Amino acid sequence: MTYRICFVCTGNTCRSPMAEHVFRRHVEEAGLGELVVVESAGTGVWREGEAANPRTVSVLEEHGYTSAHTARQFRASWFPAIDLVIALDEGHLRELHRLARTPEEAARTRLLRSYDPAAGNALDVPDPYSGGRADYEECLEMVEAASGALLAAVRLELEDRTL
């Protein structure tokens, strides 16, 4: 059975596509590409259909990641088909909880940086959109720092399913 994970930010052009591409590479390198589907979406509709922000694409490609992307809005109707919804900041998490139709759906939402032990209480990945290159690099660093532990958590979920 496929495990589906969806990263969510505001417009789905900066943080969540970055997280999607970084985590997808982790999944593929772990040999789990056939078992785990990685996708992303935004809480807002205004960027739907657009490509990832050019600065996101640049940072991803310069670090060896893929970058093909089309923005879309997260829909409450997706919850039953998604195993884990990863919010990039507290505002996204609140919106996802608002969209969740059951406590079980809300319980499948987490903050990305909650998987980074070095994050402490700073669990938001700041929006780089209004910033410069350094802000996009910082975003990538935060995503990469959380991805290993997130992959470990997904592996445990997959193992539990096979028991």
N, C-alpha and C positions, 0 to 999 in steps of 0.2 A: 504494500500500500504506500502511496506517495505521501510524503510529508511536505506541506506547503507553508512557506513563511513569506510574509509581506511586510516590507519596511514602509513607514508612513511619515511624511513631513508635510509641509504646507502646500506647496505648488507642485511637488514631484518633479522638480527640475534641478535641485542642488543636492541636498543631504540624502534623501531616500534613494535616488538612483546611484549615488556614490556607494551607499551601504549595500545596495542590491549587487552591484558589480564586484565589490570587494568580497562580500560573503559568498557569492556564486563561485568565485575562484577558490576560496577556502573549501567549499563543498566539492568542487571538481578535483582539487588536489588530494582530498581525502578519499577519493573514489566513491563518493556518494551521489554523483550527478544523476544517476538513474533513479534515486530514491527521494531526492529533495528538490522541490521546485522553489526557486527564489524569484520574487517579484517586488514591485514597489508601487506606491500610489500616494496621492496627496489628499489633504482634508478639503481643499478648495477646488473649484471647477475652472477657475479662470485660466489655467495653463494647460488644460486638457488638449491633447493633440500636438503639443509642442515637443521639440527635442530637449535634451538636457541642456542646461546652461553651458555656454561655450567654455566658461572657466572650469566647470565641473569636468567637462570632456577633456580639457587640456591637462588638468591635474591627474585624472584617471589614466590617460594615455601615457603621460610622462612617467608614471609609476608602473607601467606594464599591464594595466587593466583594460578590458573591453569597455565600450562606452555607448553602444547603440541603445537608444531609448526613445519612447514616446510617452509623454505624461498622461496620467489619467487620475480620476477622482476615486477615492475609496468609497465603496457602497456597503451599507449595512447588510445587504443581501449576500455579501461575500463571506460573512463570518462562518457559516456552517462548513464551507469548503476550505477554510484556512485554519491550520493548526496553531500558528503563532503569529501575532501581529506585533511588530516592533515599532514603537513610537520613537521619534528622534528628540522630542522634548516634552515637558509636562503639559503644554498646551495641546499637543497632538494626543497625548494620552487621555486627557480630559474629554476631548472631542470623540475619541474612539469609545470611551466609556459611555458617552451620551448616545452614540450610534448603536451600541450593543443592545440587543433586545432581550437578553437573558443574563443572569449572573455568570453563567458558564462562558458566554461569549466575552464578557468583560474580563473574566479571569484569564483569558488567553492573550491578553495584551500586556506588554512589558516595555520598559525603557531600554534602549540599546546600551547605554552606559552602565546599567545595573549589572551587566556582565563583565565590566572592567573593574577588577578589585582596586586599582589605583585611582578610580574616579572619586572615591569617598562620597560626599554628599552632592557633588557637582555632577548631576546626572543628565543635564541637558547638553545636546550637541548644538552650539550656537549657529544660527542661520548666517551663512557666509555671504548671502546675496548682495547686501549693501557694502560689503567690504572688498578687500583686495586679494591678491594672490595668496598672501600669508593666511588669510582666513580660510581659504579653500584647502590649503595644506594642513592647517590645524584640524579642520573637519575630517580630512582623510586620516590623520594620525589618530583621532578619537575613534573613528570607525574601525580602523585596523586593530587598535588596542582592545576593543571589545569582541572582535570577531572570533578569536580563538576559544574563549570561554563559551560564547554562544554556540559555536560548533560542537563543543563538548556536551552542552545541554541537549542539543538536537540529537547527537549520537545516543545519549541516554534514552531519549524518547523513542528513537528507532529500536533500540535494544529491548525496551519495555514492550513494544508492540510484537516482538517476535517470541516473547516468553509465553 
